[in-house]
Amino acid sequence: MPIISVKINVDKIDRSRFFQGKKGRYLNLVLIETPDSEYGDYMVKQEQSREERDRGEKTPIVGNAKVLRSKGGGGNGPSPRPASSEEETDW
């Protein structure tokens, strides 16, 4: 099973989307595949409600994620990509 590494720019998080759960405060995030991107295998955004999506509202990209291979090379994800000069992608 592959390991996914996620990097978040916490300055971009809309803190009004935090919610209280039984064991703490939470924030729902979604990973959207970006297979042809130089920045990673996924972009990370804050989750939206169905109503927000239906209205065409957008949330900012708060980070990136990439699939890491396991030591044994048994990962089934894409090969790691070289880091670009972008601040958000220096893994």
Buried (B, 14 or more C-beta within 10 A) or exposed (E): EBEBBBBBBEEBBEEEBEEEEEEEEEBEBEBEEBEEBEBBBBBBBBEBEEEEEEEEEEBEBBBBBBBBBEEEEEBEBEEBBEEEEEEBBEB
